[in-house]
Amino acid sequence: MSMHNIAIRKYIVTGWEDDTVRREQIEETKERLRENIVRSINSEGAVSDEYIHDLIEEYVLKSGHDTYLSVDEKEYLVRSIYNSIRGLDVLQDIIDNPEITEIMVNGTSHIFIEKNGVIDEYPYSFSDKARLDNVVQQIVSKVNRMVNEANPIVDVRLLDGSRVNIVLPPVALDGPIITIRKFPDKPITMERLVEIGSITNEAVSFMKKLVRAKYNILISGGTGSGKTTFLNALSNYIPSDERIITIEDSAELQIQNVPNLVRLETRNANVEGKNEITIRDLIRSCMRMRPDRIIVGETRDASAFDMLQAFSTGADGSLSTIHSNSARDSLRRLETLVLMGKDIPVTAIRNNIASAIDISVQLGRLRDKSRKVLEISEILDVKDGDILVNPLYEFKEEGEDPTGKVIGCLKSTGNNLKNIRKLQYAGIEV
């Protein structure tokens, strides 16, 4: 088996991995072989990946003469030893597995993975803290970031676009914590979301018209509710002849079919606390870059004020996401974020929000772990000091099936869209 195939092979559970005694024996063999291989490599000086892989295979085959090893066990040893030397150690297999969407490393002893919406403990862990520390430094060094006891928290992304959060001691009491949010190689489309029941064809057709007519849309929901996935899917309806500028803390958006695409990403301050580039800086700069639309990956701080200004002054059709529990809650959260950066009357903030945001889409994760569009609402004017919200679609639950799966779908409330001006200007049927 070639080095390339070993490196990308997906993690597969086999019989011996469920046998605790046998697994411990294999791990002991792995550590013994690894020590010998590392000593051999160090004596050689600079060596290629191919050389290391061939050397590992040679050692594993020799070990099989003394202790019986099945084909699966040999492949596991070659793969895991190679990953521990040139990859991300025990994490490499699960990072390479497209079915795993979240990886949670809780110190050296526990790794949890999310697959198909279910969280389970991974059967392997780091052999010692030095290995885990080495993986942490590998991750941050590839994107020119730094994390240590003086700066123990960092957000980075892997080369495949996966989002990584790292927290080190003394902030993390039980050792280094790594949380990796993975994204599919090919973005999920609206058609796929319809297939899995996250949204209906009727609502998709409606949202497609709103995007093409350049309504400003705010996508809200809790952690893991699918906001970024939905934003990526929705962006497929943006006409390909427009100029799009994306602004993110860590680049994870996967905008497709837009040739004139500009991607901007923030930069953390250096060790001297200087040269930081914030979301606010990027929003202000992008307004001089002739955008047709602006996509802000997530609104989470005082940059909310600048985003609202951009949305309401020439960047129609813009999109963003925000953490919240409901459509109304997303508006209240926007108020709070604006107040973090500007001391202005709440009434003025609400008028600004009502002017900048046309549509709110609320996502949620139900008790059966499925992700659904729960509400699509129109944001109207301010009346008596409050922002009026016109619910257009709401998720209606109808019970559970025998397996515990929630039965229900997104249904029209019967309310009509009141602000049809943009649809009319775009020549789209109301």
C-alpha positions as CSV (number, residue, x, y, z in Angstrom):
1,M,0.0,0.0,0.0
2,S,1.4,3.4,-1.0
3,M,2.2,6.2,1.5
4,H,-0.6,8.3,-0.1
5,N,-3.2,5.6,0.4
6,I,-2.0,5.1,4.0
7,A,-2.3,8.8,4.7
8,I,-5.8,9.2,3.4
9,R,-7.3,5.9,4.5
10,K,-10.5,6.4,6.5
11,Y,-10.9,5.1,10.0
12,I,-12.8,1.8,10.1
13,V,-13.8,0.0,13.2
14,T,-12.8,-3.7,13.1
15,G,-13.2,-6.5,15.5
16,W,-9.9,-6.2,17.4
17,E,-10.6,-2.5,18.2
18,D,-13.5,-3.6,20.3
19,D,-11.3,-5.9,22.3
20,T,-9.7,-3.8,25.1
21,V,-6.9,-6.3,25.8
22,R,-5.9,-6.7,22.2
23,R,-6.1,-3.0,21.6
24,E,-3.7,-2.4,24.5
25,Q,-1.3,-5.0,23.0
26,I,-1.4,-3.3,19.7
27,E,-0.8,0.1,21.3
28,E,2.2,-1.2,23.2
29,T,3.6,-2.7,19.9
30,K,3.0,0.7,18.2
31,E,4.9,2.6,20.8
32,R,7.8,0.2,20.8
33,L,8.1,0.3,17.0
34,R,7.7,4.1,16.9
35,E,10.6,4.6,19.3
36,N,12.9,2.4,17.2
37,I,11.8,4.1,14.0
38,V,12.3,7.6,15.4
39,R,15.8,6.7,16.5
40,S,16.6,5.3,13.0
41,I,15.3,8.4,11.4
42,N,17.2,10.7,13.7
43,S,20.4,8.9,12.8
44,E,19.7,9.4,9.0
45,G,19.2,13.2,9.2
46,A,16.8,14.8,6.7
47,V,14.6,12.1,5.1
48,S,11.6,12.1,2.8
49,D,8.0,11.1,3.6
50,E,8.4,8.1,1.3
51,Y,11.5,6.9,3.1
52,I,9.7,7.2,6.5
53,H,6.7,5.2,5.2
54,D,8.9,2.5,3.7
55,L,10.9,2.3,6.9
56,I,7.7,1.9,9.0
57,E,6.4,-0.8,6.7
58,E,9.7,-2.7,7.1
59,Y,9.6,-2.5,10.9
60,V,5.9,-3.6,11.0
61,L,6.5,-6.6,8.8
62,K,9.5,-7.7,10.9
63,S,7.4,-7.3,14.0
64,G,4.7,-9.6,12.5
65,H,7.3,-12.4,12.4
66,D,7.5,-12.4,16.2
67,T,3.9,-11.5,17.1
68,Y,0.9,-12.5,15.0
69,L,-0.6,-9.4,13.4
70,S,-3.7,-9.4,11.1
71,V,-3.8,-7.4,7.9
72,D,-6.0,-4.8,9.6
73,E,-3.6,-4.5,12.5
74,K,-0.6,-4.1,10.3
75,E,-2.3,-1.4,8.2
76,Y,-3.3,0.4,11.4
77,L,0.3,0.3,12.8
78,V,1.8,1.6,9.6
79,R,-0.9,4.4,9.3
80,S,-0.8,5.4,12.9
81,I,3.0,5.4,13.3
82,Y,3.3,7.5,10.1
83,N,0.6,9.9,11.4
84,S,2.4,10.3,14.7
85,I,5.6,11.3,13.0
86,R,4.5,13.3,10.0
87,G,0.7,13.8,10.5
88,L,-1.5,14.9,13.4
89,D,-1.0,11.7,15.3
90,V,-4.2,10.0,16.5
91,L,-6.3,12.8,15.0
92,Q,-5.2,12.3,11.5
93,D,-7.6,9.3,10.7
94,I,-10.7,11.1,12.1
95,I,-9.8,14.3,10.3
96,D,-9.6,12.4,7.1
97,N,-13.0,10.7,7.7
98,P,-15.6,12.8,5.8
99,E,-18.4,11.3,7.9
100,I,-17.1,12.9,11.2
101,T,-18.2,16.5,11.5
102,E,-16.8,17.5,14.9
103,I,-13.7,16.4,16.9
104,M,-13.3,17.3,20.6
105,V,-10.0,16.6,22.4
106,N,-10.3,16.9,26.2
107,G,-6.7,16.6,27.2
108,T,-4.6,13.5,26.5
109,S,-7.1,10.9,27.7
110,H,-10.3,11.6,26.0
111,I,-11.3,12.3,22.4
112,F,-15.0,12.6,21.3
113,I,-16.3,12.7,17.8
114,E,-19.6,13.6,16.3
115,K,-20.9,11.5,13.4
116,N,-24.4,11.7,12.0
117,G,-25.4,14.1,14.8
118,V,-24.4,11.6,17.5
119,I,-21.4,12.2,19.9
120,D,-19.3,9.1,20.9
121,E,-15.9,8.6,22.5
122,Y,-13.2,7.7,20.1
123,P,-11.4,4.4,21.2
124,Y,-7.9,6.0,21.0
125,S,-6.2,8.9,22.7
126,F,-2.8,10.6,22.9
127,S,-0.1,8.5,24.6
128,D,1.3,11.5,26.5
129,K,1.1,15.3,26.8
130,A,4.2,15.8,24.6
131,R,2.4,14.2,21.6
132,L,-0.6,16.4,22.2
133,D,1.5,19.6,22.6
134,N,3.3,18.7,19.4
135,V,0.0,18.4,17.5
136,V,-1.1,21.8,18.8
137,Q,2.0,23.5,17.6
138,Q,1.7,21.7,14.2
139,I,-1.8,23.1,13.8
140,V,-1.0,26.7,14.7
141,S,2.4,26.9,12.9
142,K,0.9,26.0,9.5
143,V,-1.2,29.2,9.6
144,N,1.4,31.4,11.2
145,R,-0.4,31.6,14.6
146,M,1.0,31.3,18.1
147,V,-0.4,29.7,21.2
148,N,1.4,29.3,24.6
149,E,0.8,29.9,28.3
150,A,1.0,33.6,27.8
151,N,-1.6,33.5,24.9
152,P,-3.5,30.3,25.7
153,I,-6.5,30.7,23.4
154,V,-6.4,30.7,19.6
155,D,-8.8,30.2,16.7
156,V,-7.3,28.9,13.5
157,R,-8.3,26.8,10.5
158,L,-6.7,23.8,8.9
159,L,-5.7,23.7,5.2
160,D,-9.0,21.9,4.3
161,G,-11.0,24.7,5.8
162,S,-11.8,23.0,9.1
163,R,-12.3,25.5,12.0
164,V,-10.1,24.9,15.1
165,N,-10.3,26.3,18.6
166,I,-7.4,25.6,21.0
167,V,-7.3,26.4,24.7
168,L,-4.2,25.6,26.8
169,P,-3.4,25.5,30.5
170,P,-3.6,27.3,32.8
171,V,-7.0,28.3,31.3
172,A,-7.8,24.6,30.5
173,L,-7.5,22.8,33.8
174,D,-7.3,19.2,32.5
175,G,-4.8,19.8,29.7
176,P,-4.9,21.1,26.1
177,I,-8.4,21.3,24.6
178,I,-8.8,21.1,20.8
179,T,-12.2,21.5,19.1
180,I,-12.3,21.0,15.4
181,R,-15.4,21.8,13.3
182,K,-15.1,20.1,9.9
183,F,-16.9,21.1,6.7
184,P,-17.7,18.9,3.7
185,D,-15.4,19.0,0.7
186,K,-18.5,19.9,-1.4
187,P,-20.9,22.3,0.2
188,I,-24.4,21.1,1.0
189,T,-26.9,22.4,-1.5
190,M,-30.5,23.5,-0.9
191,E,-31.6,20.4,-2.7
192,R,-29.8,18.3,-0.2
193,L,-31.3,20.2,2.7
194,V,-34.8,19.5,1.2
195,E,-33.9,15.8,0.9
196,I,-33.0,15.5,4.6
197,G,-36.1,17.5,5.6
198,S,-34.4,20.7,6.9
199,I,-36.5,22.9,4.6
200,T,-39.3,22.5,2.1
201,N,-39.3,23.1,-1.6
202,E,-41.8,25.9,-1.2
203,A,-39.6,27.7,1.3
204,V,-36.5,27.2,-0.9
205,S,-38.3,28.7,-4.0
206,F,-39.3,31.7,-1.8
207,M,-35.8,32.2,-0.5
208,K,-34.3,31.9,-4.0
209,K,-36.5,34.8,-5.1
210,L,-35.4,36.9,-2.1
211,V,-31.7,36.3,-2.7
212,R,-32.0,37.2,-6.4
213,A,-34.0,40.3,-5.5
214,K,-31.2,41.4,-3.1
215,Y,-33.0,41.2,0.2
216,N,-30.6,41.5,3.2
217,I,-30.9,38.2,5.2
218,L,-29.8,37.5,8.7
219,I,-29.4,33.8,9.5
220,S,-29.7,33.0,13.2
221,G,-29.5,29.9,15.5
222,G,-27.6,28.2,18.3
223,T,-24.3,26.5,18.2
224,G,-24.2,23.6,15.7
225,S,-27.6,24.5,14.2
226,G,-26.2,24.7,10.7
227,K,-25.9,28.5,10.1
228,T,-22.8,28.4,8.0
229,T,-24.1,25.4,6.0
230,F,-27.3,27.2,5.3
231,L,-25.5,30.4,4.3
232,N,-23.3,28.5,1.8
233,A,-26.4,26.8,0.3
234,L,-28.3,30.1,0.1
235,S,-25.3,31.8,-1.6
236,N,-25.7,29.5,-4.6
237,Y,-28.6,31.7,-5.7
238,I,-26.4,34.8,-6.0
239,P,-26.1,35.7,-9.7
240,S,-22.6,34.8,-11.0
241,D,-22.0,38.2,-12.6
242,E,-21.9,40.0,-9.2
243,R,-18.9,41.0,-7.1
244,I,-19.0,39.4,-3.6
245,I,-16.8,40.2,-0.6
246,T,-16.7,37.8,2.3
247,I,-15.5,38.8,5.7
248,E,-14.7,36.2,8.4
249,D,-12.7,35.6,11.6
250,S,-11.6,32.2,10.2
251,A,-12.3,31.6,6.6
252,E,-14.9,28.8,6.3
253,L,-17.5,30.0,3.8
254,Q,-17.6,28.0,0.6
255,I,-19.1,30.3,-2.0
256,Q,-19.6,28.6,-5.3
257,N,-20.1,29.8,-8.9
258,V,-19.1,33.4,-8.3
259,P,-15.9,34.2,-10.2
260,N,-15.6,37.8,-8.9
261,L,-15.2,36.7,-5.3
262,V,-13.0,38.5,-2.7
263,R,-12.3,36.7,0.6
264,L,-11.1,38.6,3.6
265,E,-10.0,37.3,7.0
266,T,-9.1,39.0,10.2
267,R,-5.6,38.9,11.7
268,N,-4.8,38.6,15.4
269,A,-2.4,41.0,17.1
270,N,1.2,40.0,17.3
271,V,3.0,39.3,20.5
272,E,3.4,43.0,21.1
273,G,-0.3,43.5,20.8
274,K,0.0,45.4,17.5
275,N,-1.1,44.9,13.8
276,E,-4.5,43.5,14.6
277,I,-7.0,43.6,11.7
278,T,-10.6,43.3,13.0
279,I,-14.0,42.7,11.3
280,R,-14.7,46.4,11.7
281,D,-11.5,47.2,9.7
282,L,-12.5,44.8,7.0
283,I,-16.0,46.0,6.7
284,R,-14.9,49.6,6.4
285,S,-12.3,48.7,3.8
286,C,-14.6,46.5,1.7
287,M,-16.9,49.4,1.1
288,R,-14.2,50.9,-1.0
289,M,-13.8,47.7,-3.0
290,R,-17.0,48.1,-5.0
291,P,-19.0,45.2,-3.6
292,D,-22.4,44.2,-5.0
293,R,-22.9,42.1,-1.8
294,I,-21.1,41.6,1.5
295,I,-21.2,38.4,3.4
296,V,-20.1,38.6,7.0
297,G,-19.5,35.1,8.3
298,E,-20.7,35.8,11.8
299,T,-21.8,39.0,13.7
300,R,-20.5,38.6,17.2
301,D,-19.1,42.0,18.4
302,A,-19.2,45.8,18.0
303,S,-18.7,45.3,14.2
304,A,-22.5,44.9,14.1
305,F,-22.8,48.7,13.8
306,D,-20.5,48.8,10.8
307,M,-22.3,45.8,9.2
308,L,-25.7,47.5,9.6
309,Q,-24.4,50.6,8.0
310,A,-22.9,48.7,5.1
311,F,-26.1,46.7,4.6
312,S,-28.3,49.8,4.5
313,T,-26.0,52.0,2.4
314,G,-25.5,50.3,-1.0
315,A,-24.7,46.6,-0.3
316,D,-28.2,45.2,-0.8
317,G,-28.5,41.5,-0.9
318,S,-26.0,41.0,1.9
319,L,-25.9,38.0,4.3
320,S,-24.7,37.3,7.8
321,T,-25.2,34.9,10.7
322,I,-25.7,35.5,14.4
323,H,-26.1,33.3,17.5
324,S,-29.6,33.5,18.9
325,N,-32.6,31.4,20.1
326,S,-35.3,33.0,17.9
327,A,-35.8,35.7,15.2
328,R,-36.8,38.3,17.8
329,D,-33.8,37.3,20.0
330,S,-31.5,37.8,17.0
331,L,-32.7,41.4,16.8
332,R,-32.2,42.0,20.5
333,R,-28.7,40.5,20.3
334,L,-27.9,42.9,17.4
335,E,-28.9,45.8,19.6
336,T,-26.6,44.6,22.4
337,L,-23.7,44.2,19.9
338,V,-24.2,47.7,18.5
339,L,-24.2,49.2,22.0
340,M,-20.8,47.5,22.6
341,G,-19.3,49.9,20.1
342,K,-21.6,52.9,19.9
343,D,-23.3,54.9,22.7
344,I,-26.5,55.8,20.8
345,P,-30.2,55.6,21.7
346,V,-31.9,52.2,21.5
347,T,-34.6,53.7,19.2
348,A,-32.0,54.8,16.7
349,I,-30.4,51.3,16.8
350,R,-33.8,49.7,16.2
351,N,-34.5,52.0,13.3
352,N,-31.1,51.1,11.9
353,I,-31.8,47.3,12.2
354,A,-35.2,47.6,10.6
355,S,-33.7,49.6,7.7
356,A,-30.7,47.1,7.2
357,I,-32.3,43.7,7.7
358,D,-35.1,42.5,5.5
359,I,-35.4,38.8,6.4
360,S,-34.5,36.7,9.4
361,V,-34.1,32.9,9.1
362,Q,-34.0,31.0,12.4
363,L,-32.4,27.6,12.5
364,G,-32.4,25.0,15.3
365,R,-31.3,21.6,16.3
366,L,-34.2,19.4,17.5
367,R,-34.0,16.8,20.3
368,D,-33.5,14.0,17.6
369,K,-30.3,15.9,16.6
370,S,-31.8,16.9,13.2
371,R,-31.2,20.5,12.0
372,K,-34.2,22.4,10.8
373,V,-35.3,25.8,9.5
374,L,-37.6,26.8,12.3
375,E,-38.8,30.2,11.1
376,I,-38.6,32.7,8.2
377,S,-39.7,36.2,9.1
378,E,-39.9,39.6,7.5
379,I,-38.4,42.5,9.5
380,L,-40.7,45.5,9.2
381,D,-40.6,49.1,10.5
382,V,-40.4,50.3,14.1
383,K,-43.7,51.0,15.8
384,D,-44.1,52.3,19.4
385,G,-40.4,51.7,19.9
386,D,-40.4,48.0,18.9
387,I,-39.4,46.3,15.6
388,L,-42.3,44.7,14.0
389,V,-41.8,41.1,12.8
390,N,-43.9,39.4,10.2
391,P,-43.7,35.6,10.5
392,L,-43.9,34.0,7.0
393,Y,-42.9,30.3,7.7
394,E,-42.8,28.4,10.9
395,F,-41.9,24.8,11.8
396,K,-44.9,22.8,13.0
397,E,-44.1,19.7,15.0
398,E,-46.6,16.8,14.7
399,G,-45.1,14.3,17.1
400,E,-42.5,11.5,16.9
401,D,-42.1,8.2,15.1
402,P,-41.2,5.0,16.9
403,T,-37.5,5.7,16.6
404,G,-37.8,9.1,18.3
405,K,-37.5,11.1,15.1
406,V,-39.4,14.4,15.2
407,I,-42.2,14.5,12.7
408,G,-43.0,18.0,11.2
409,C,-42.2,20.5,8.5
410,L,-41.9,24.2,7.7
411,K,-45.3,25.6,6.9
412,S,-46.5,28.9,5.6
413,T,-48.2,31.1,8.3
414,G,-50.5,32.6,5.7
415,N,-49.0,36.0,6.1
416,N,-47.9,37.7,2.9
417,L,-44.6,39.4,2.3
418,K,-45.3,43.1,2.8
419,N,-42.1,44.7,1.5
420,I,-42.3,43.7,-2.2
421,R,-40.5,46.7,-3.6
422,K,-37.2,44.8,-4.2
423,L,-39.0,42.0,-5.9
424,Q,-40.7,44.4,-8.2
425,Y,-37.5,46.2,-9.0
426,A,-35.8,42.9,-9.9
427,G,-38.7,42.0,-12.1
428,I,-39.5,38.9,-10.0
429,E,-43.0,37.6,-9.6
430,V,-44.4,38.3,-6.1
